[in-house]
Amino acid sequence: TFVAGCESNEDMMKIVNAGIGLARAFKMKVVAQGVDSPHTLAKLRQAGCDIGQGSLFASCMRSERAERWMTQRESQTGVGSMFEQPRQLAPQAAH
């Protein structure tokens, strides 16, 4: 919920930064869900978020399709990071 408004709402970004700071204090990785725009991605990268998930990377898909998508993405980029350059994919059926 906080990520969705962080690119345009300063108070939401403060909450996101506080959450990232708290996770860092406990040596935890930070996963942002709902990364739906390049602007949101840029804000989260700048804030120090480790991993992102959302429609910017891929739409919702069944586990079998997700496994194929991840394998294909890793073979094309050589990296499994969700914060690598997003690619536009055809929408997949929601499960």
A tleap script that builds the chain and sets N, CA, C and O, in Angstrom:
source leaprc.protein.ff14SB
mol = sequence {
  NTHR PHE VAL ALA GLY CYS GLU SER ASN GLU
  ASP MET MET LYS ILE VAL ASN ALA GLY ILE
  GLY LEU ALA ARG ALA PHE LYS MET LYS VAL
  VAL ALA GLN GLY VAL ASP SER PRO HIE THR
  LEU ALA LYS LEU ARG GLN ALA GLY CYS ASP
  ILE GLY GLN GLY SER LEU PHE ALA SER CYS
  MET ARG SER GLU ARG ALA GLU ARG TRP MET
  THR GLN ARG GLU SER GLN THR GLY VAL GLY
  SER MET PHE GLU GLN PRO ARG GLN LEU ALA
  PRO GLN ALA ALA CHIE
}
set mol.1.N position { 0.820 -1.194 0.000 }
set mol.1.CA position { 0.000 0.000 0.000 }
set mol.1.C position { 0.858 1.250 0.000 }
set mol.1.O position { 0.550 2.211 -0.705 }
set mol.2.N position { 1.923 1.255 0.774 }
set mol.2.CA position { 2.776 2.437 0.855 }
set mol.2.C position { 3.543 2.663 -0.441 }
set mol.2.O position { 3.743 3.804 -0.860 }
set mol.3.N position { 3.969 1.584 -1.070 }
set mol.3.CA position { 4.748 1.699 -2.304 }
set mol.3.C position { 3.911 2.351 -3.397 }
set mol.3.O position { 4.432 3.139 -4.187 }
set mol.4.N position { 2.626 2.033 -3.453 }
set mol.4.CA position { 1.760 2.546 -4.507 }
set mol.4.C position { 1.710 4.070 -4.530 }
set mol.4.O position { 1.536 4.658 -5.597 }
set mol.5.N position { 1.855 4.710 -3.403 }
set mol.5.CA position { 1.780 6.159 -3.380 }
set mol.5.C position { 3.093 6.866 -3.178 }
set mol.5.O position { 3.135 8.095 -3.126 }
set mol.6.N position { 4.167 6.113 -3.063 }
set mol.6.CA position { 5.444 6.717 -2.670 }
set mol.6.C position { 6.022 7.657 -3.711 }
set mol.6.O position { 6.748 8.585 -3.356 }
set mol.7.N position { 5.720 7.443 -4.993 }
set mol.7.CA position { 6.314 8.293 -6.018 }
set mol.7.C position { 5.746 9.698 -6.028 }
set mol.7.O position { 6.383 10.618 -6.541 }
set mol.8.N position { 4.557 9.880 -5.470 }
set mol.8.CA position { 3.940 11.199 -5.505 }
set mol.8.C position { 3.546 11.738 -4.129 }
set mol.8.O position { 3.147 12.897 -4.014 }
set mol.9.N position { 3.650 10.927 -3.106 }
set mol.9.CA position { 3.222 11.344 -1.774 }
set mol.9.C position { 4.420 11.297 -0.827 }
set mol.9.O position { 4.940 10.227 -0.511 }
set mol.10.N position { 4.835 12.448 -0.395 }
set mol.10.CA position { 6.024 12.559 0.461 }
set mol.10.C position { 5.869 11.790 1.775 }
set mol.10.O position { 6.832 11.191 2.254 }
set mol.11.N position { 4.677 11.801 2.358 }
set mol.11.CA position { 4.456 11.067 3.610 }
set mol.11.C position { 4.565 9.560 3.408 }
set mol.11.O position { 5.115 8.859 4.258 }
set mol.12.N position { 4.045 9.057 2.286 }
set mol.12.CA position { 4.169 7.626 1.994 }
set mol.12.C position { 5.634 7.255 1.806 }
set mol.12.O position { 6.065 6.187 2.241 }
set mol.13.N position { 6.396 8.126 1.163 }
set mol.13.CA position { 7.816 7.842 0.957 }
set mol.13.C position { 8.551 7.820 2.287 }
set mol.13.O position { 9.499 7.053 2.453 }
set mol.14.N position { 8.135 8.642 3.233 }
set mol.14.CA position { 8.734 8.617 4.572 }
set mol.14.C position { 8.480 7.266 5.237 }
set mol.14.O position { 9.355 6.725 5.913 }
set mol.15.N position { 7.280 6.728 5.042 }
set mol.15.CA position { 6.946 5.415 5.616 }
set mol.15.C position { 7.796 4.330 4.957 }
set mol.15.O position { 8.313 3.444 5.638 }
set mol.16.N position { 7.939 4.398 3.632 }
set mol.16.CA position { 8.762 3.433 2.906 }
set mol.16.C position { 10.207 3.509 3.404 }
set mol.16.O position { 10.819 2.479 3.687 }
set mol.17.N position { 10.752 4.716 3.512 }
set mol.17.CA position { 12.124 4.884 4.004 }
set mol.17.C position { 12.285 4.354 5.424 }
set mol.17.O position { 13.304 3.743 5.747 }
set mol.18.N position { 11.294 4.582 6.267 }
set mol.18.CA position { 11.359 4.079 7.640 }
set mol.18.C position { 11.343 2.554 7.658 }
set mol.18.O position { 12.074 1.934 8.431 }
set mol.19.N position { 10.517 1.951 6.816 }
set mol.19.CA position { 10.469 0.491 6.738 }
set mol.19.C position { 11.777 -0.094 6.258 }
set mol.19.O position { 12.248 -1.100 6.788 }
set mol.20.N position { 12.367 0.538 5.252 }
set mol.20.CA position { 13.662 0.082 4.744 }
set mol.20.C position { 14.726 0.243 5.827 }
set mol.20.O position { 15.558 -0.645 6.015 }
set mol.21.N position { 14.704 1.358 6.531 }
set mol.21.CA position { 15.665 1.589 7.614 }
set mol.21.C position { 15.527 0.569 8.730 }
set mol.21.O position { 16.527 0.090 9.264 }
set mol.22.N position { 14.301 0.238 9.082 }
set mol.22.CA position { 14.057 -0.761 10.124 }
set mol.22.C position { 14.587 -2.125 9.696 }
set mol.22.O position { 15.242 -2.819 10.474 }
set mol.23.N position { 14.301 -2.501 8.462 }
set mol.23.CA position { 14.805 -3.782 7.952 }
set mol.23.C position { 16.328 -3.805 7.953 }
set mol.23.O position { 16.934 -4.806 8.335 }
set mol.24.N position { 16.942 -2.722 7.534 }
set mol.24.CA position { 18.410 -2.629 7.525 }
set mol.24.C position { 18.982 -2.778 8.938 }
set mol.24.O position { 20.017 -3.418 9.128 }
set mol.25.N position { 18.312 -2.192 9.916 }
set mol.25.CA position { 18.772 -2.283 11.305 }
set mol.25.C position { 18.822 -3.735 11.783 }
set mol.25.O position { 19.635 -4.087 12.637 }
set mol.26.N position { 17.947 -4.570 11.226 }
set mol.26.CA position { 17.904 -5.987 11.598 }
set mol.26.C position { 18.583 -6.873 10.556 }
set mol.26.O position { 18.432 -8.095 10.570 }
set mol.27.N position { 19.345 -6.229 9.639 }
set mol.27.CA position { 20.079 -6.954 8.602 }
set mol.27.C position { 19.170 -7.838 7.747 }
set mol.27.O position { 19.520 -8.966 7.400 }
set mol.28.N position { 17.996 -7.298 7.418 }
set mol.28.CA position { 17.025 -8.015 6.596 }
set mol.28.C position { 17.019 -7.458 5.174 }
set mol.28.O position { 17.330 -6.287 4.957 }
set mol.29.N position { 16.670 -8.290 4.228 }
set mol.29.CA position { 16.451 -7.851 2.846 }
set mol.29.C position { 15.077 -7.192 2.774 }
set mol.29.O position { 14.168 -7.532 3.530 }
set mol.30.N position { 14.947 -6.247 1.854 }
set mol.30.CA position { 13.686 -5.523 1.694 }
set mol.30.C position { 13.089 -5.855 0.334 }
set mol.30.O position { 13.745 -5.702 -0.696 }
set mol.31.N position { 11.834 -6.313 0.340 }
set mol.31.CA position { 11.109 -6.629 -0.881 }
set mol.31.C position { 9.938 -5.662 -1.003 }
set mol.31.O position { 9.092 -5.585 -0.113 }
set mol.32.N position { 9.896 -4.933 -2.098 }
set mol.32.CA position { 8.782 -4.027 -2.355 }
set mol.32.C position { 7.795 -4.714 -3.280 }
set mol.32.O position { 8.168 -5.173 -4.360 }
set mol.33.N position { 6.552 -4.786 -2.869 }
set mol.33.CA position { 5.506 -5.350 -3.702 }
set mol.33.C position { 4.696 -4.212 -4.301 }
set mol.33.O position { 4.500 -3.178 -3.664 }
set mol.34.N position { 4.231 -4.402 -5.512 }
set mol.34.CA position { 3.405 -3.396 -6.157 }
set mol.34.C position { 4.199 -2.382 -6.957 }
set mol.34.O position { 3.760 -1.244 -7.125 }
set mol.35.N position { 5.371 -2.781 -7.456 }
set mol.35.CA position { 6.181 -1.885 -8.283 }
set mol.35.C position { 5.559 -1.896 -9.684 }
set mol.35.O position { 5.738 -2.836 -10.457 }
set mol.36.N position { 4.825 -0.824 -9.982 }
set mol.36.CA position { 4.049 -0.794 -11.216 }
set mol.36.C position { 4.489 0.274 -12.207 }
set mol.36.O position { 3.943 0.351 -13.308 }
set mol.37.N position { 5.466 1.101 -11.839 }
set mol.37.CA position { 5.907 2.145 -12.766 }
set mol.37.C position { 7.413 2.359 -12.642 }
set mol.37.O position { 7.997 2.095 -11.591 }
set mol.38.N position { 8.036 2.835 -13.714 }
set mol.38.CA position { 9.470 3.134 -13.650 }
set mol.38.C position { 9.796 4.184 -12.588 }
set mol.38.O position { 10.862 4.135 -11.975 }
set mol.39.N position { 8.890 5.124 -12.369 }
set mol.39.CA position { 9.130 6.158 -11.363 }
set mol.39.C position { 9.169 5.560 -9.957 }
set mol.39.O position { 10.028 5.914 -9.150 }
set mol.40.N position { 8.235 4.650 -9.669 }
set mol.40.CA position { 8.233 3.960 -8.375 }
set mol.40.C position { 9.508 3.149 -8.219 }
set mol.40.O position { 10.119 3.155 -7.151 }
set mol.41.N position { 9.914 2.456 -9.263 }
set mol.41.CA position { 11.145 1.673 -9.241 }
set mol.41.C position { 12.340 2.561 -8.905 }
set mol.41.O position { 13.177 2.195 -8.080 }
set mol.42.N position { 12.420 3.709 -9.533 }
set mol.42.CA position { 13.538 4.627 -9.285 }
set mol.42.C position { 13.555 5.101 -7.839 }
set mol.42.O position { 14.616 5.171 -7.220 }
set mol.43.N position { 12.384 5.427 -7.296 }
set mol.43.CA position { 12.305 5.874 -5.902 }
set mol.43.C position { 12.751 4.772 -4.944 }
set mol.43.O position { 13.462 5.039 -3.976 }
set mol.44.N position { 12.339 3.542 -5.212 }
set mol.44.CA position { 12.699 2.424 -4.347 }
set mol.44.C position { 14.180 2.094 -4.441 }
set mol.44.O position { 14.812 1.792 -3.429 }
set mol.45.N position { 14.736 2.149 -5.636 }
set mol.45.CA position { 16.181 1.937 -5.789 }
set mol.45.C position { 16.938 2.981 -4.984 }
set mol.45.O position { 17.878 2.660 -4.257 }
set mol.46.N position { 16.518 4.230 -5.123 }
set mol.46.CA position { 17.170 5.336 -4.412 }
set mol.46.C position { 17.076 5.151 -2.895 }
set mol.46.O position { 17.996 5.522 -2.165 }
set mol.47.N position { 15.978 4.585 -2.428 }
set mol.47.CA position { 15.780 4.376 -0.998 }
set mol.47.C position { 16.560 3.181 -0.458 }
set mol.47.O position { 16.686 3.022 0.756 }
set mol.48.N position { 17.087 2.337 -1.354 }
set mol.48.CA position { 17.887 1.199 -0.919 }
set mol.48.C position { 17.142 -0.109 -0.842 }
set mol.48.O position { 17.595 -1.041 -0.178 }
set mol.49.N position { 16.010 -0.197 -1.507 }
set mol.49.CA position { 15.245 -1.442 -1.520 }
set mol.49.C position { 16.005 -2.502 -2.317 }
set mol.49.O position { 16.610 -2.195 -3.345 }
set mol.50.N position { 15.974 -3.751 -1.841 }
set mol.50.CA position { 16.739 -4.834 -2.458 }
set mol.50.C position { 16.047 -5.488 -3.646 }
set mol.50.O position { 16.671 -5.727 -4.680 }
set mol.51.N position { 14.771 -5.773 -3.500 }
set mol.51.CA position { 14.047 -6.582 -4.475 }
set mol.51.C position { 12.680 -5.959 -4.712 }
set mol.51.O position { 12.061 -5.420 -3.794 }
set mol.52.N position { 12.214 -6.040 -5.964 }
set mol.52.CA position { 10.897 -5.520 -6.287 }
set mol.52.C position { 10.052 -6.543 -7.006 }
set mol.52.O position { 10.567 -7.427 -7.691 }
set mol.53.N position { 8.772 -6.416 -6.844 }
set mol.53.CA position { 7.804 -7.292 -7.495 }
set mol.53.C position { 6.644 -6.408 -7.930 }
set mol.53.O position { 6.231 -5.513 -7.193 }
set mol.54.N position { 6.129 -6.652 -9.102 }
set mol.54.CA position { 4.965 -5.895 -9.537 }
set mol.54.C position { 4.756 -5.993 -11.034 }
set mol.54.O position { 5.519 -6.654 -11.740 }
set mol.55.N position { 3.719 -5.332 -11.508 }
set mol.55.CA position { 3.353 -5.441 -12.917 }
set mol.55.C position { 4.371 -4.793 -13.852 }
set mol.55.O position { 4.354 -5.063 -15.053 }
set mol.56.N position { 5.259 -3.943 -13.328 }
set mol.56.CA position { 6.322 -3.393 -14.166 }
set mol.56.C position { 7.212 -4.503 -14.700 }
set mol.56.O position { 7.711 -4.413 -15.822 }
set mol.57.N position { 7.412 -5.538 -13.917 }
set mol.57.CA position { 8.275 -6.661 -14.297 }
set mol.57.C position { 7.495 -7.739 -15.037 }
set mol.57.O position { 7.943 -8.231 -16.072 }
set mol.58.N position { 6.348 -8.103 -14.518 }
set mol.58.CA position { 5.506 -9.131 -15.135 }
set mol.58.C position { 4.149 -9.120 -14.453 }
set mol.58.O position { 4.025 -8.765 -13.281 }
set mol.59.N position { 3.144 -9.513 -15.203 }
set mol.59.CA position { 1.815 -9.599 -14.621 }
set mol.59.C position { 1.683 -10.901 -13.830 }
set mol.59.O position { 2.551 -11.771 -13.895 }
set mol.60.N position { 0.621 -11.016 -13.107 }
set mol.60.CA position { 0.360 -12.209 -12.303 }
set mol.60.C position { 0.308 -13.426 -13.227 }
set mol.60.O position { -0.282 -13.368 -14.306 }
set mol.61.N position { 0.927 -14.525 -12.797 }
set mol.61.CA position { 0.923 -15.737 -13.622 }
set mol.61.C position { 0.961 -16.975 -12.738 }
set mol.61.O position { 1.365 -16.922 -11.576 }
set mol.62.N position { 0.537 -18.070 -13.310 }
set mol.62.CA position { 0.563 -19.354 -12.600 }
set mol.62.C position { 2.009 -19.775 -12.351 }
set mol.62.O position { 2.920 -19.323 -13.045 }
set mol.63.N position { 2.214 -20.630 -11.372 }
set mol.63.CA position { 3.568 -21.009 -10.964 }
set mol.63.C position { 4.378 -21.638 -12.102 }
set mol.63.O position { 5.573 -21.369 -12.224 }
set mol.64.N position { 3.746 -22.471 -12.934 }
set mol.64.CA position { 4.477 -23.100 -14.031 }
set mol.64.C position { 5.004 -22.038 -14.997 }
set mol.64.O position { 6.153 -22.105 -15.432 }
set mol.65.N position { 4.172 -21.072 -15.325 }
set mol.65.CA position { 4.570 -19.993 -16.232 }
set mol.65.C position { 5.627 -19.118 -15.573 }
set mol.65.O position { 6.558 -18.662 -16.237 }
set mol.66.N position { 5.491 -18.880 -14.268 }
set mol.66.CA position { 6.468 -18.058 -13.547 }
set mol.66.C position { 7.846 -18.711 -13.562 }
set mol.66.O position { 8.854 -18.020 -13.715 }
set mol.67.N position { 7.901 -20.013 -13.409 }
set mol.67.CA position { 9.187 -20.713 -13.453 }
set mol.67.C position { 9.845 -20.566 -14.821 }
set mol.67.O position { 11.046 -20.311 -14.911 }
set mol.68.N position { 9.055 -20.726 -15.890 }
set mol.68.CA position { 9.601 -20.557 -17.252 }
set mol.68.C position { 10.051 -19.112 -17.461 }
set mol.68.O position { 11.108 -18.868 -18.044 }
set mol.69.N position { 9.261 -18.167 -16.993 }
set mol.69.CA position { 9.594 -16.745 -17.144 }
set mol.69.C position { 10.910 -16.428 -16.439 }
set mol.69.O position { 11.761 -15.739 -17.001 }
set mol.70.N position { 11.085 -16.926 -15.213 }
set mol.70.CA position { 12.307 -16.658 -14.451 }
set mol.70.C position { 13.522 -17.276 -15.142 }
set mol.70.O position { 14.571 -16.640 -15.243 }
set mol.71.N position { 13.383 -18.500 -15.613 }
set mol.71.CA position { 14.490 -19.158 -16.308 }
set mol.71.C position { 14.863 -18.383 -17.568 }
set mol.71.O position { 16.044 -18.165 -17.840 }
set mol.72.N position { 13.864 -17.971 -18.330 }
set mol.72.CA position { 14.119 -17.209 -19.554 }
set mol.72.C position { 14.775 -15.872 -19.224 }
set mol.72.O position { 15.733 -15.480 -19.892 }
set mol.73.N position { 14.286 -15.175 -18.221 }
set mol.73.CA position { 14.832 -13.871 -17.838 }
set mol.73.C position { 16.283 -14.007 -17.386 }
set mol.73.O position { 17.132 -13.210 -17.784 }
set mol.74.N position { 16.571 -14.999 -16.566 }
set mol.74.CA position { 17.931 -15.194 -16.074 }
set mol.74.C position { 18.885 -15.544 -17.217 }
set mol.74.O position { 20.035 -15.103 -17.220 }
set mol.75.N position { 18.417 -16.331 -18.185 }
set mol.75.CA position { 19.296 -16.687 -19.302 }
set mol.75.C position { 19.550 -15.491 -20.218 }
set mol.75.O position { 20.615 -15.401 -20.828 }
set mol.76.N position { 18.593 -14.575 -20.323 }
set mol.76.CA position { 18.753 -13.400 -21.174 }
set mol.76.C position { 19.589 -12.319 -20.513 }
set mol.76.O position { 20.381 -11.654 -21.181 }
set mol.77.N position { 19.425 -12.133 -19.209 }
set mol.77.CA position { 20.129 -11.048 -18.524 }
set mol.77.C position { 21.381 -11.520 -17.811 }
set mol.77.O position { 22.296 -10.734 -17.564 }
set mol.78.N position { 21.424 -12.800 -17.481 }
set mol.78.CA position { 22.540 -13.314 -16.702 }
set mol.78.C position { 22.419 -12.966 -15.230 }
set mol.78.O position { 23.306 -13.278 -14.436 }
set mol.79.N position { 21.328 -12.323 -14.870 }
set mol.79.CA position { 21.117 -11.892 -13.486 }
set mol.79.C position { 19.677 -12.192 -13.114 }
set mol.79.O position { 18.774 -12.047 -13.938 }
set mol.80.N position { 19.460 -12.610 -11.876 }
set mol.80.CA position { 18.111 -12.906 -11.422 }
set mol.80.C position { 17.454 -11.765 -10.693 }
set mol.80.O position { 16.332 -11.921 -10.211 }
set mol.81.N position { 18.105 -10.622 -10.590 }
set mol.81.CA position { 17.574 -9.508 -9.813 }
set mol.81.C position { 16.310 -8.931 -10.422 }
set mol.81.O position { 16.238 -8.721 -11.633 }
set mol.82.N position { 15.329 -8.677 -9.598 }
set mol.82.CA position { 14.110 -8.046 -10.065 }
set mol.82.C position { 14.288 -6.550 -10.267 }
set mol.82.O position { 13.376 -5.888 -10.762 }
set mol.83.N position { 15.432 -6.006 -9.898 }
set mol.83.CA position { 15.662 -4.592 -10.104 }
set mol.83.C position { 16.506 -4.330 -11.340 }
set mol.83.O position { 16.975 -3.210 -11.546 }
set mol.84.N position { 16.704 -5.350 -12.162 }
set mol.84.CA position { 17.340 -5.124 -13.455 }
set mol.84.C position { 16.324 -4.424 -14.346 }
set mol.84.O position { 15.165 -4.262 -13.964 }
set mol.85.N position { 16.753 -4.011 -15.524 }
set mol.85.CA position { 15.865 -3.293 -16.440 }
set mol.85.C position { 14.572 -4.071 -16.640 }
set mol.85.O position { 14.615 -5.243 -17.014 }
set mol.86.N position { 13.425 -3.446 -16.400 }
set mol.86.CA position { 12.147 -4.125 -16.641 }
set mol.86.C position { 11.911 -4.312 -18.127 }
set mol.86.O position { 12.350 -3.509 -18.950 }
set mol.87.N position { 11.221 -5.372 -18.451 }
set mol.87.CA position { 10.899 -5.657 -19.837 }
set mol.87.C position { 9.392 -5.712 -19.970 }
set mol.87.O position { 8.697 -6.143 -19.049 }
set mol.88.N position { 8.899 -5.291 -21.075 }
set mol.88.CA position { 7.465 -5.341 -21.324 }
set mol.88.C position { 7.112 -6.739 -21.803 }
set mol.88.O position { 7.642 -7.214 -22.807 }
set mol.89.N position { 6.224 -7.388 -21.086 }
set mol.89.CA position { 5.790 -8.734 -21.459 }
set mol.89.C position { 4.299 -8.702 -21.733 }
set mol.89.O position { 3.579 -7.853 -21.208 }
set mol.90.N position { 3.846 -9.619 -22.549 }
set mol.90.CA position { 2.416 -9.733 -22.806 }
set mol.90.C position { 1.727 -10.149 -21.506 }
set mol.90.O position { 2.264 -10.975 -20.768 }
set mol.91.N position { 0.555 -9.597 -21.214 }
set mol.91.CA position { -0.156 -9.971 -19.987 }
set mol.91.C position { -0.437 -11.467 -19.947 }
set mol.91.O position { -0.779 -12.075 -20.961 }
set mol.92.N position { -0.291 -12.035 -18.787 }
set mol.92.CA position { -0.559 -13.454 -18.577 }
set mol.92.C position { -1.863 -13.584 -17.811 }
set mol.92.O position { -2.286 -12.655 -17.123 }
set mol.93.N position { -2.486 -14.719 -17.934 }
set mol.93.CA position { -3.743 -14.958 -17.213 }
set mol.93.C position { -3.487 -15.006 -15.721 }
set mol.93.O position { -2.530 -15.634 -15.268 }
set mol.94.N position { -4.329 -14.351 -14.966 }
set mol.94.CA position { -4.223 -14.379 -13.502 }
set mol.94.C position { -4.678 -15.738 -12.998 }
set mol.94.O position { -5.535 -16.383 -13.603 }
set mol.95.N position { -4.099 -16.165 -11.891 }
set mol.95.CA position { -4.483 -17.467 -11.334 }
set mol.95.C position { -5.584 -17.320 -10.323 }
set mol.95.O position { -6.033 -18.314 -9.752 }
savepdb mol mol.pdb
quit
